[in-house]
Amino acid sequence: MKKIAHFYSLSPQWQQGFAEEMGAEIIDNKIIIIPEILGTGYIYFTEVTRGISILFKDYTLRSPIRLNKLISKEEFYILHYNPSEVHVANYEKDNIINSDFSIFNNQVENLYEPTVNERIFGFILFIDKKIMQEFVGKMLNHGSINKKLNNSDGCYYSCIDSNSLMLILSLKKKSIFNASFDYYLKGISYKLLANFLSSNIDFTSLKDGFYNDFNSNF
């Protein structure tokens, strides 16, 4: 099994080391092509706006790998939408988890083992901790969402809502080499973030100006 130690960042800084560990090629500082010796497919990363980035993955492995995500200096949340079955292992013990949606704190190290000979298709949102807390702080009943974001274990598992799932699956019909793909991907990221926030709030109890503040950041 190939073992790859890497970190994530809100900028493309993480890509070079990750690609070198994997023996992969980077195109346009956005696309990591999975080397043939490991499988087929790609990982697509782009910055959306200040403090928000996205990673889209679509690949199939023919050889097993273990990804060890290390802690980096930046503080941000990782919202992981993964419609396919995955093997997840924390740093204490191995677990097999079939959840579609998970939230990780970047300040927590974890291990990830993609399933071999199965299409791995998913979408990951990286959101700066301060920016997320700005949004959450404008909600009167923000206790529920804060419990998910700041779980004592550093991770939270659940299921993808149907609206977000449809948005993510629509990417299967798109080519990453199409000129409009980057814009389409960013548009989906805004909708996924909005869906996540709205699924955790009571709209009748929002503070005045929440939507104006949300839109002004984008």
C-alpha positions, 0 to 999 in steps of 0.5 A: 500500500502506498502511503501519502502524508499531506496537508490541506490549505485554503490556497493551492500551496498544498498541491505540489507536495501532494502531487510529488508524494503521489507521483502525479502531474499538476495542470494549470495549478488546479488539476492533479492527474492520478498516475496510471500506476495507481489508477485513473481520474483527477483531483480538481482544486480552486479558490472560490473567494476569500477564505473559501476553497473547493476540491472536487475528486473523481477517480478510480484506484487500481492500487490501494493508498492511505492518505494521512492528512496532517495538521496545518497552521491554517484554521478552517473547516472541511465539509466533505460530501462523498456519495461513494462508500469510503474507508476512513481511519482516525489516528487511534483506530480503523473504522469503516464509515458509510456516511455521505457527509462529514465535517472535519476540523483542519486542526485534527489529523486523520487517515483516509483509505479510498476503496480500490476498484470503485469510483470515488466521486466527491466534493470538499469545501474548505471554509476559514473558521472565522468566516464560518463563525461570522455566518453562524454568529448571525443566527439566533439558534446557532447551538446545533450547528456549532455542535457539529462544527466544533465536535470534541472529536474534531469530526461529525458524520451525517448524510447529504441532503437531497438538494446538495446531492443533486448538485454534486451528481450534476458534475458527472455530466461536466468536463473539467477541461471545459472553460465554464467548469470552474465557474460552475464548480464555484456556483455549486460551492455557494449553494452547498454552503447555503444548504448547509447553513439553512438546514441548521437554522429556523428561518423565523429566528434569523437576525436582521441582515443575515442574508445581506451579510452572507451575500456581501461576502460573496 
